[in-house]
Amino acid sequence: MSIVKQWFIPLILVISLTTLTVQAEGSNQLNNKKVGNHLKDANIADPWFQLRDTSNDPKREPGPFYPRRLINMFSPGVLTFFQLPVALTPEDLRAGKVDVAIIGAPIDMSFGMRGAGKGPTALRAGMAFMPGGELPHMHVGVAWKHELVAVDYGNAPIDALSTANSMPPVRKLVREIAETGAIPVIIGGDHSLEYPNVAGVSDVYGKKNVGVIHFDAHFDAGHPAEMGGHLISHGQPIRRLIEDEHILGKNYIQVGLRGYWPGEEGFKWMRKHEFRYHTMAEIERDGWDIVMERVLAEANDGPEYLYISFDIDVLDPAYTPGTGTPENGGLTPREVFPLIRSLCTEKNIVGFDLVELNPLADPGYTTILNANRIVQECLTGIAMRKKGITDGKYLNPLTADDARSDP
């Protein structure tokens, strides 16, 4: 290539980009003049600006409602979590005496691999063909839909260009659910969501009264210096919760940590704040059954209320390849399912989230299958507790034993 061409092409690109920038700035100034007061009043940077104007909607009595006409599970029409009815307002939750309100929070700006923002839609779509809850869980003989009033509460407003701006509206929506007495279940979305989720619950129940169990391959308490100076990302929600004093470190339990992060400083930070943690190193040394008993004992030794944050990457990527930061050597579904069910049976659950589900990296549908089941294990445990079963180890005698003597 000649010297003229080497300089000419970059020069054209620079001129073009400069022209586009000037045009964009001029267009923005023009638009700002046109909309004037509307921009000042609405502030389009506010995620709540996304809310639809409902003033012209037909009037209806408060309460959950079904947004579809078909009962065919293979062709449900409008997609909702577990084919549940929809609720849109706190009045709906109170009028329907709702036990559990499930929301989507499609945020995935805080790490390099996009896709977790598609998690809520993928889980709703997957549940169209395997909704669950109508038939009894074979292990325990309880059908959670028969015991609980549960609804799809829609999606939280998200600022698609800012993780930080998305935190307040998620927190407000979680708090809105909790204030009605319902249990918020949040489907993400990346793990930055743990910050507004736990903060929203803590707003209602008090920071000294809520314990958190965090299932994850990573400790998610990264220092801003590790995260390019950012205060919130998918690797920092726990540090923010502790340092912003929304929760006490001694009431935090970490399960499933492995790989190469955190390093020594991270473990020292957890010890400083009196965390309890259970790494895969401990599990491999002592065995899952023993560690599971420790987790249950610590949970029951903690505050009155429990919040569970479940990062799908705590499972081995053989079972959950559809996630942004997979880490080999993780837990298996058969280990995790009974622990989640037991925790939700034995403890007074006030919130649950499932995060880091990335359907764009889930070629065999495996991750969505396991994510569906994890949420249902918790719902089954909550239903068992409402039914009066508080032993997390309870098994249905009809299905756990054939009542015949062994040879």
C-alpha positions as CSV (number, residue, x, y, z in Angstrom):
1,M,0.0,0.0,0.0
2,S,1.3,3.5,-0.9
3,I,2.2,6.1,1.7
4,V,-0.8,8.2,0.4
5,K,-3.2,5.4,1.0
6,Q,-1.8,4.6,4.4
7,W,-2.5,8.1,5.6
8,F,-5.6,8.9,3.4
9,I,-7.9,6.1,4.7
10,P,-7.4,6.8,8.5
11,L,-7.8,10.5,7.7
12,I,-11.2,9.8,6.0
13,L,-12.3,7.7,9.1
14,V,-11.3,10.4,11.5
15,I,-13.2,13.0,9.5
16,S,-16.3,10.7,9.2
17,L,-16.3,10.0,13.0
18,T,-15.9,13.7,13.8
19,T,-18.8,14.5,11.4
20,L,-21.0,11.9,13.0
21,T,-20.2,13.1,16.5
22,V,-21.0,16.7,15.6
23,Q,-24.2,15.6,13.9
24,A,-25.2,13.5,16.9
25,E,-24.5,16.4,19.3
26,G,-26.5,18.8,17.1
27,S,-29.3,16.3,16.9
28,N,-29.3,15.8,20.7
29,Q,-29.4,19.6,21.2
30,L,-32.3,19.9,18.7
31,N,-34.2,17.0,20.4
32,N,-33.6,18.5,23.8
33,K,-35.1,21.8,22.6
34,K,-38.1,19.9,21.1
35,V,-38.9,17.9,24.2
36,G,-37.9,20.6,26.6
37,N,-39.9,20.2,29.8
38,H,-40.8,16.6,29.0
39,L,-37.2,15.6,29.4
40,K,-36.9,17.5,32.7
41,D,-40.0,15.9,34.1
42,A,-39.5,12.3,32.9
43,N,-35.7,12.1,32.9
44,I,-35.1,9.3,30.4
45,A,-32.0,8.2,32.3
46,D,-34.3,6.9,35.1
47,P,-35.2,3.3,34.5
48,W,-38.7,4.0,35.9
49,F,-39.3,6.1,32.8
50,Q,-39.9,2.7,31.1
51,L,-43.1,2.2,33.0
52,R,-46.2,2.0,30.7
53,D,-49.0,4.6,31.2
54,T,-51.8,2.5,32.6
55,S,-54.3,5.4,33.0
56,N,-56.3,4.3,30.0
57,D,-56.4,0.6,30.8
58,P,-59.8,-1.1,31.4
59,K,-60.7,-1.0,35.1
60,R,-60.5,-4.3,37.0
61,E,-60.7,-5.5,40.5
62,P,-57.3,-5.9,42.2
63,G,-55.9,-9.4,42.2
64,P,-53.9,-11.8,40.1
65,F,-55.2,-12.7,36.6
66,Y,-54.3,-15.1,33.8
67,P,-53.2,-13.4,30.6
68,R,-54.1,-16.3,28.3
69,R,-57.1,-18.3,27.1
70,L,-55.5,-21.8,26.6
71,I,-55.0,-24.5,29.2
72,N,-52.9,-26.6,26.8
73,M,-49.4,-26.8,28.4
74,F,-47.8,-27.2,25.0
75,S,-49.3,-24.1,23.6
76,P,-49.8,-21.7,26.5
77,G,-49.9,-18.4,24.5
78,V,-48.6,-15.6,26.7
79,L,-45.5,-16.8,28.6
80,T,-45.2,-16.5,32.4
81,F,-43.0,-18.2,34.9
82,F,-44.4,-21.7,35.5
83,Q,-47.6,-20.6,33.6
84,L,-48.6,-18.6,36.7
85,P,-51.1,-15.8,36.8
86,V,-49.9,-12.2,36.5
87,A,-49.9,-9.5,39.1
88,L,-48.9,-5.9,38.4
89,T,-49.3,-3.9,41.6
90,P,-49.0,-4.3,45.4
91,E,-52.8,-4.1,45.5
92,D,-52.9,-7.3,43.3
93,L,-50.5,-9.0,45.7
94,R,-52.5,-8.1,48.8
95,A,-55.9,-8.8,47.3
96,G,-54.7,-12.2,46.0
97,K,-53.0,-13.1,49.4
98,V,-49.9,-13.9,47.3
99,D,-47.2,-16.0,48.9
100,V,-44.6,-15.8,46.2
101,A,-44.0,-13.1,43.5
102,I,-41.5,-14.0,40.8
103,I,-39.8,-11.2,38.8
104,G,-37.3,-11.0,36.0
105,A,-34.3,-8.7,36.2
106,P,-32.6,-8.8,32.8
107,I,-29.3,-7.1,33.6
108,D,-26.0,-8.3,32.1
109,M,-23.8,-5.2,31.6
110,S,-21.2,-6.0,34.4
111,F,-19.1,-8.7,32.7
112,G,-17.6,-9.4,29.3
113,M,-19.9,-12.2,28.1
114,R,-23.5,-10.9,27.4
115,G,-26.5,-13.2,27.6
116,A,-27.5,-13.4,31.2
117,G,-30.1,-10.6,30.5
118,K,-31.9,-13.2,28.4
119,G,-32.3,-15.5,31.4
120,P,-35.8,-14.5,32.5
121,T,-37.2,-14.8,29.0
122,A,-35.5,-18.2,28.5
123,L,-36.8,-19.5,31.8
124,R,-40.4,-18.4,31.0
125,A,-40.2,-20.0,27.6
126,G,-38.8,-23.2,29.0
127,M,-41.5,-23.4,31.6
128,A,-44.1,-23.3,28.9
129,F,-43.3,-26.9,28.2
130,M,-42.4,-28.0,31.7
131,P,-44.2,-25.6,34.0
132,G,-44.2,-27.9,37.1
133,G,-45.9,-27.5,40.4
134,E,-49.2,-29.2,39.5
135,L,-48.0,-32.7,40.3
136,P,-46.5,-33.7,43.6
137,H,-42.7,-33.7,43.9
138,M,-41.9,-37.4,44.0
139,H,-39.5,-37.1,46.9
140,V,-41.9,-35.4,49.3
141,G,-45.4,-35.8,47.8
142,V,-46.1,-32.0,47.8
143,A,-47.3,-30.1,44.8
144,W,-46.3,-26.5,45.4
145,K,-49.0,-24.9,43.2
146,H,-51.6,-26.5,45.4
147,E,-50.2,-25.0,48.6
148,L,-48.9,-21.6,47.5
149,V,-50.4,-18.6,45.8
150,A,-47.7,-17.6,43.3
151,V,-47.6,-15.0,40.5
152,D,-45.4,-13.6,37.8
153,Y,-44.8,-10.0,38.8
154,G,-43.2,-9.0,35.5
155,N,-39.7,-7.6,35.0
156,A,-37.9,-4.9,36.9
157,P,-37.0,-1.7,35.1
158,I,-33.4,-1.9,33.8
159,D,-31.1,0.8,32.5
160,A,-29.6,-1.2,29.6
161,L,-26.4,1.0,29.6
162,S,-25.7,1.1,33.4
163,T,-25.4,-1.5,36.1
164,A,-25.3,1.2,38.8
165,N,-28.5,2.9,37.5
166,S,-30.3,-0.4,37.5
167,M,-29.7,-1.1,41.2
168,P,-32.3,1.3,42.8
169,P,-35.4,0.2,40.7
170,V,-34.7,-3.5,41.4
171,R,-34.3,-2.8,45.1
172,K,-37.5,-0.8,45.1
173,L,-39.4,-3.6,43.4
174,V,-38.1,-6.3,45.7
175,R,-39.0,-4.1,48.7
176,E,-42.4,-3.5,47.2
177,I,-43.0,-7.3,47.1
178,A,-41.6,-7.9,50.6
179,E,-43.7,-5.2,52.2
180,T,-46.9,-7.1,51.2
181,G,-45.7,-10.2,53.0
182,A,-45.0,-12.1,49.8
183,I,-41.6,-13.7,49.1
184,P,-39.7,-12.1,46.2
185,V,-38.1,-14.6,43.8
186,I,-35.8,-12.9,41.3
187,I,-34.6,-14.5,38.1
188,G,-31.5,-12.8,36.6
189,G,-29.6,-11.4,35.1
190,D,-26.1,-11.3,36.4
191,H,-25.0,-11.5,40.0
192,S,-24.8,-7.7,40.6
193,L,-28.5,-8.3,41.4
194,E,-27.7,-9.7,44.8
195,Y,-27.0,-6.2,46.0
196,P,-30.4,-4.7,45.4
197,N,-32.2,-7.9,46.1
198,V,-30.7,-8.4,49.6
199,A,-30.8,-4.6,50.3
200,G,-34.5,-4.6,49.4
201,V,-35.3,-7.4,51.8
202,S,-33.1,-5.9,54.5
203,D,-35.1,-2.7,54.2
204,V,-38.2,-4.5,55.3
205,Y,-36.9,-7.1,57.8
206,G,-33.9,-5.3,59.2
207,K,-30.2,-6.0,58.6
208,K,-29.7,-7.9,61.8
209,N,-32.6,-10.2,61.1
210,V,-31.6,-11.5,57.7
211,G,-29.0,-14.2,56.9
212,V,-27.8,-14.9,53.4
213,I,-26.6,-18.1,51.9
214,H,-24.6,-17.5,48.7
215,F,-24.1,-20.4,46.3
216,D,-21.3,-19.6,43.9
217,A,-18.0,-20.6,42.4
218,H,-16.8,-17.1,43.2
219,F,-17.0,-15.0,46.4
220,D,-18.3,-11.9,44.6
221,A,-16.8,-9.5,47.1
222,G,-14.2,-8.0,44.7
223,H,-12.5,-4.7,45.6
224,P,-13.0,-1.8,43.2
225,A,-9.3,-1.9,42.5
226,E,-9.9,-5.4,41.0
227,M,-12.8,-4.2,38.9
228,G,-11.5,-1.1,37.1
229,G,-12.5,1.2,39.9
230,H,-16.2,0.3,39.6
231,L,-18.2,0.0,42.8
232,I,-20.8,-2.5,41.6
233,S,-20.5,-5.4,39.1
234,H,-21.4,-9.1,39.0
235,G,-18.2,-9.7,41.1
236,Q,-18.9,-7.2,43.9
237,P,-22.4,-7.3,45.3
238,I,-21.4,-8.9,48.7
239,R,-18.7,-6.3,49.4
240,R,-21.2,-3.5,48.7
241,L,-23.8,-5.1,51.0
242,I,-21.3,-5.4,53.8
243,E,-19.6,-2.0,53.4
244,D,-22.9,-0.2,52.9
245,E,-24.2,-2.0,56.1
246,H,-27.2,-3.7,54.6
247,I,-26.3,-7.0,56.1
248,L,-23.9,-8.4,58.8
249,G,-20.9,-10.5,57.7
250,K,-21.4,-13.0,60.5
251,N,-24.8,-13.8,58.9
252,Y,-23.3,-14.6,55.5
253,I,-22.6,-18.2,54.4
254,Q,-20.7,-19.0,51.2
255,V,-21.0,-22.4,49.5
256,G,-19.1,-23.9,46.6
257,L,-16.1,-21.6,46.2
258,R,-13.4,-22.9,43.9
259,G,-10.9,-22.1,41.2
260,Y,-8.5,-19.2,41.5
261,W,-10.6,-16.3,43.0
262,P,-10.5,-15.0,45.6
263,G,-6.9,-15.1,46.6
264,E,-5.4,-14.7,50.1
265,E,-6.7,-11.1,50.6
266,G,-10.2,-12.2,49.8
267,F,-10.3,-14.9,52.4
268,K,-8.7,-12.6,54.9
269,W,-11.5,-10.1,54.2
270,M,-14.2,-12.7,54.7
271,R,-12.6,-13.8,58.0
272,K,-12.3,-10.2,59.1
273,H,-16.1,-9.8,58.6
274,E,-16.8,-13.2,60.3
275,F,-18.1,-15.0,57.2
276,R,-18.7,-18.7,57.2
277,Y,-17.6,-20.3,54.0
278,H,-17.4,-23.8,52.5
279,T,-15.1,-24.3,49.6
280,M,-14.9,-27.3,47.2
281,A,-11.6,-28.1,49.0
282,E,-13.5,-28.7,52.2
283,I,-16.2,-30.7,50.4
284,E,-13.6,-32.9,48.7
285,R,-11.8,-33.4,52.0
286,D,-14.9,-34.1,54.2
287,G,-17.6,-35.2,51.8
288,W,-20.8,-33.5,50.7
289,D,-23.1,-35.0,53.3
290,I,-21.0,-33.7,56.2
291,V,-20.7,-30.2,54.6
292,M,-24.4,-30.1,53.8
293,E,-25.1,-30.8,57.5
294,R,-22.8,-27.9,58.5
295,V,-24.6,-25.5,56.1
296,L,-28.0,-26.5,57.5
297,A,-26.8,-26.2,61.1
298,E,-25.2,-22.7,60.4
299,A,-28.4,-21.6,58.7
300,N,-30.5,-22.7,61.6
301,D,-28.1,-21.0,64.0
302,G,-28.4,-17.7,62.2
303,P,-31.1,-15.0,62.1
304,E,-34.8,-15.6,61.9
305,Y,-35.0,-14.9,58.2
306,L,-33.0,-16.3,55.3
307,Y,-32.3,-15.1,51.8
308,I,-30.7,-17.5,49.2
309,S,-28.7,-16.2,46.3
310,F,-28.0,-19.0,43.8
311,D,-25.4,-18.4,41.0
312,I,-25.9,-21.2,38.5
313,D,-22.1,-21.5,38.1
314,V,-21.9,-23.2,41.6
315,L,-22.8,-26.3,39.6
316,D,-20.2,-28.0,37.5
317,P,-20.4,-26.7,33.9
318,A,-21.2,-30.3,32.8
319,Y,-24.6,-29.5,34.2
320,T,-24.8,-25.7,33.6
321,P,-22.7,-24.7,30.6
322,G,-24.9,-21.8,30.0
323,T,-23.3,-19.2,32.2
324,G,-20.8,-16.4,31.8
325,T,-18.0,-17.5,34.1
326,P,-18.0,-21.4,34.3
327,E,-15.6,-23.0,36.7
328,N,-14.7,-26.8,36.5
329,G,-15.0,-29.1,39.5
330,G,-18.4,-27.9,40.9
331,L,-21.4,-29.4,42.6
332,T,-23.9,-31.7,41.0
333,P,-27.7,-31.3,40.8
334,R,-28.2,-34.3,43.0
335,E,-26.1,-32.6,45.7
336,V,-27.7,-29.2,45.4
337,F,-31.5,-30.0,45.0
338,P,-32.0,-31.6,48.4
339,L,-30.0,-28.8,50.2
340,I,-32.1,-26.0,48.5
341,R,-35.3,-27.9,49.4
342,S,-34.2,-28.5,53.0
343,L,-33.2,-24.8,53.5
344,C,-36.5,-23.6,52.2
345,T,-38.4,-26.1,54.4
346,E,-36.5,-25.4,57.6
347,K,-36.0,-21.7,57.4
348,N,-38.3,-18.7,57.1
349,I,-37.3,-17.7,53.5
350,V,-37.8,-14.0,52.7
351,G,-36.2,-14.0,49.3
352,F,-34.5,-16.1,46.6
353,D,-32.6,-15.3,43.4
354,L,-31.2,-17.4,40.6
355,V,-28.6,-15.6,38.5
356,E,-26.0,-15.9,35.7
357,L,-28.2,-18.1,33.5
358,N,-27.0,-17.4,30.0
359,P,-29.2,-19.2,27.4
360,L,-27.0,-18.1,24.6
361,A,-24.3,-20.5,25.8
362,D,-26.7,-23.4,26.6
363,P,-26.6,-25.6,23.5
364,G,-28.2,-28.6,25.0
365,Y,-30.9,-26.9,27.1
366,T,-29.2,-28.4,30.2
367,T,-28.8,-25.2,32.1
368,I,-32.4,-24.1,31.7
369,L,-33.6,-27.6,32.9
370,N,-31.5,-27.4,36.0
371,A,-32.3,-23.7,36.7
372,N,-36.0,-24.6,36.5
373,R,-35.6,-27.4,39.0
374,I,-33.6,-25.3,41.4
375,V,-36.3,-22.7,41.6
376,Q,-38.9,-25.4,42.0
377,E,-37.0,-27.1,44.8
378,C,-37.2,-23.9,46.8
379,L,-40.9,-23.4,46.0
380,T,-41.5,-27.0,47.1
381,G,-39.7,-26.3,50.4
382,I,-41.7,-23.2,51.0
383,A,-44.9,-25.2,50.3
384,M,-43.8,-27.9,52.7
385,R,-43.3,-25.4,55.4
386,K,-46.7,-23.8,54.8
387,K,-48.2,-27.3,54.9
388,G,-46.6,-27.9,58.3
389,I,-43.6,-30.0,57.3
390,T,-40.5,-28.4,58.8
391,D,-38.1,-31.3,58.6
392,G,-35.9,-30.7,55.6
393,K,-35.0,-34.4,55.4
394,Y,-38.6,-35.5,55.0
395,L,-39.3,-38.0,52.3
396,N,-42.6,-39.4,51.2
397,P,-42.8,-42.9,52.6
398,L,-44.8,-44.1,49.6
399,T,-42.1,-43.2,47.1
400,A,-39.0,-43.6,49.2
401,D,-39.6,-47.2,50.1
402,D,-41.5,-50.1,48.4
403,A,-42.4,-51.6,51.8
404,R,-40.9,-54.9,51.0
405,S,-38.1,-56.6,52.9
406,D,-34.6,-56.6,51.4
407,P,-33.4,-60.1,50.3
